């Protein structure tokens, strides 16, 4: 505004242009102000109005400024924000049809809108995201090569299903996964599923009612590990992958046989992540395992598994307050006190520091800390595995 005011007073070389406006829009997009998205969108509308009224190419909006405003709405996370992002996408096409070719949406723009959906609390965001993907494919098949769906597109749509899955989410996500595989084999290898794809799929599977989901999740994990060993680094499992498998196990509560198989799979999964050369568990990993113990076992078996899991959690230095809360909610009277060796314990800060020394670290994919993973694995080498899968009680 100051630049425009000064120019009106005769400073003709002081002129706000597309770069100036886009910089201010970007600043608002990053701002924590409650009205930041509205302010960013207002500037975008002002640019388009000035361009249409004066035909001044120097203030013509471009796709960067459009995508930045969409990103500003993505930070809001409320249901209305996703609708505003979709409206801006439609607005960009209207401006493009009026002659502003610089605002022609591309795949990045569409991906930004779908990302805004994934961050929102919109109830039907999975269906809306899937519909946007369908429109992208229709435009691409009609000749608009700039909007060809990418791996990011598919991953973000699948993530929408993972965050708020409808009743038939698993079936629909399976179709998307198969579509990615088919396209990667026939047309574009860049569309092959990666770690994000499979982890989001595992999350959907864990939340589904599929009766064999624990075994299915574990088989996918094994496939990812094999493909990674064979040289495909795009599918290296991360801690979220293992945690999703554990969650699939934890909620396989259909019958006694399902529970028996699921707790064995949970134990195998925990052993795998502890032995992994690239990934370490997290407090959430052990939280998921304790949920599995609570949902799938009872009596002496529950006590034995929790005691061993708790000991390993402390050895790894990953005990967190969330683990203690979880155990207090599900363990029988006296078990938590027996585990911590105290009559009362409100926080891990009251326990030996070594038990929680790594709990503050969040390490989803430790390419940058692989040496630490190797050191941790060496420290565990001579320790017993979490569980002997030959244990007659788990066969």
Residue pairs with C-beta under 8 A, 6 or more apart in sequence:
3 14
3 15
3 16
3 20
4 16
6 14
7 14
7 15
7 16
15 58
16 59
17 58
17 59
18 47
18 58
18 59
18 60
18 61
18 62
18 65
21 43
21 44
21 46
21 47
21 59
21 61
21 65
22 62
22 64
22 65
22 68
24 43
25 40
25 43
25 44
25 65
25 68
25 69
25 72
26 68
28 36
28 37
28 39
28 40
28 43
28 72
29 36
29 37
29 40
29 68
29 69
29 71
29 72
29 75
30 36
31 39
33 39
36 72
36 75
37 69
37 72
37 73
37 75
37 76
37 81
37 84
40 68
40 69
40 72
41 69
41 72
41 73
41 84
41 88
44 61
44 65
44 66
44 69
44 88
47 59
47 60
47 61
47 65
48 61
48 95
48 100
50 56
50 59
51 57
51 59
51 60
51 61
51 100
52 98
60 100
60 102
61 95
61 100
61 102
61 103
62 102
62 103
63 92
63 102
63 103
63 104
63 105
63 106
63 108
63 109
66 88
66 92
66 103
66 105
66 109
67 108
67 109
67 112
69 88
70 85
70 88
70 89
70 109
70 112
70 113
70 116
71 112
71 116
73 81
73 82
73 84
73 85
73 88
73 116
74 81
74 85
74 112
74 115
74 116
74 119
75 119
76 120
77 119
77 120
77 121
78 120
78 121
79 120
79 121
79 122
79 123
81 116
81 119
81 120
82 113
82 116
82 117
82 119
82 120
82 122
82 125
82 128
83 122
85 112
85 113
85 116
85 117
86 113
86 128
86 132
88 113
89 105
89 109
89 110
89 113
92 103
92 104
92 105
92 109
93 105
95 103
96 103
96 104
96 105
104 146
105 146
105 147
106 146
106 147
107 136
107 146
107 147
107 148
107 149
107 150
107 153
110 132
110 136
110 147
110 149
110 153
111 150
111 152
111 153
111 156
113 132
114 129
114 132
114 133
114 153
114 156
114 157
114 160
115 156
117 125
117 128
117 129
117 132
117 156
117 160
118 125
118 129
118 156
118 159
118 160
118 163
122 128
123 164
124 166
125 160
125 163
125 164
126 157
126 160
126 161
126 163
126 164
126 165
126 166
126 169
126 172
127 166
128 160
129 156
129 157
129 160
129 161
130 157
130 160
130 172
130 176
132 157
133 149
133 153
133 154
133 157
136 147
136 148
136 149
136 153
137 149
139 147
140 147
140 148
140 149
148 188
149 191
150 190
150 191
151 180
151 190
151 191
151 192
151 193
151 194
151 197
154 176
154 179
154 180
154 191
154 197
155 194
155 196
155 197
155 200
157 176
158 173
158 176
158 177
158 197
158 200
158 201
158 204
159 196
159 200
161 169
161 172
161 173
161 200
161 204
162 173
162 200
162 201
162 203
162 204
162 207
165 204
165 207
165 208
166 172
169 204
169 207
169 208
170 204
170 205
170 208
170 210
173 200
173 201
173 204
174 201
177 193
177 197
177 201
180 191
180 192
180 193
180 197
181 192
181 193
183 191
184 190
184 191
184 192
184 193
192 234
193 201
193 235
194 234
194 235
195 224
195 234
195 235
195 236
195 237
195 238
195 241
195 365
198 220
198 224
198 235
198 237
198 241
199 237
199 238
199 240
199 241
199 244
201 220
202 217
202 220
202 221
202 241
202 244
202 245
202 248
203 244
203 247
205 213
205 216
205 217
205 220
205 244
205 248
206 213
206 217
206 244
206 245
206 247
206 248
206 250
206 251
207 247
207 251
210 216
211 252
211 254
211 258
212 258
213 248
213 251
213 252
214 245
214 248
214 249
214 252
214 258
214 261
214 262
214 265
214 266
215 261
215 265
216 248
217 244
217 245
217 248
217 249
217 265
218 245
218 248
218 249
218 265
218 268
218 269
220 245
221 237
221 241
221 242
221 245
221 269
221 272
224 235
224 236
224 237
224 241
225 237
225 272
227 235
228 235
228 236
228 237
236 278
236 365
237 276
237 279
238 279
238 364
238 365
239 273
239 279
239 280
239 281
239 282
239 284
239 285
239 363
239 364
239 365
240 364
242 269
242 272
242 273
242 276
242 279
242 281
242 285
243 282
243 284
243 285
243 288
245 265
245 269
246 266
246 269
246 270
246 285
246 288
246 289
246 291
246 292
247 288
247 291
248 262
249 262
249 263
249 265
249 266
249 269
249 292
249 296
250 262
250 266
250 288
250 291
250 292
250 295
250 296
251 295
252 258
252 259
252 261
252 262
252 296
253 259
253 262
253 295
253 296
259 295
259 296
259 297
260 296
260 394
262 292
262 296
263 292
263 293
263 296
263 297
263 305
263 394
264 389
264 394
264 395
266 289
266 292
266 293
266 296
267 305
267 386
267 387
267 389
267 394
268 387
268 389
270 281
270 285
270 289
270 309
270 312
270 386
270 387
271 385
271 386
271 387
273 279
273 280
273 281
273 285
274 280
274 281
274 312
274 316
274 380
274 386
275 377
275 380
275 385
276 373
276 377
277 370
277 373
277 374
277 377
278 365
278 366
278 367
278 370
278 373
279 363
279 365
279 366
279 373
280 316
280 358
280 363
280 366
280 372
280 373
280 376
281 316
281 318
282 318
282 361
282 362
282 363
283 313
283 318
283 319
283 320
283 322
283 323
283 359
284 322
285 318
286 309
286 312
286 313
286 318
286 319
286 323
287 320
287 322
287 323
287 326
289 309
290 306
290 309
290 323
290 326
290 327
290 330
291 326
291 330
293 302
293 305
293 306
293 309
293 330
294 302
294 326
294 330
297 305
301 393
303 332
303 335
305 387
306 327
306 331
306 335
306 339
307 339
308 386
308 387
309 386
310 319
310 323
310 327
310 339
312 386
313 319
313 323
313 355
314 352
314 354
314 355
315 380
315 383
316 358
316 376
316 380
317 354
317 355
317 356
317 357
317 358
317 359
318 356
318 358
318 359
319 348
319 351
319 355
319 356
319 359
320 348
320 356
320 359
321 347
321 348
324 336
324 340
324 345
324 347
324 348
327 335
327 336
327 339
328 336
336 345
337 343
337 344
337 345
340 351
342 350
342 351
345 351
348 355
348 356
348 359
363 369
366 372
366 373
387 394
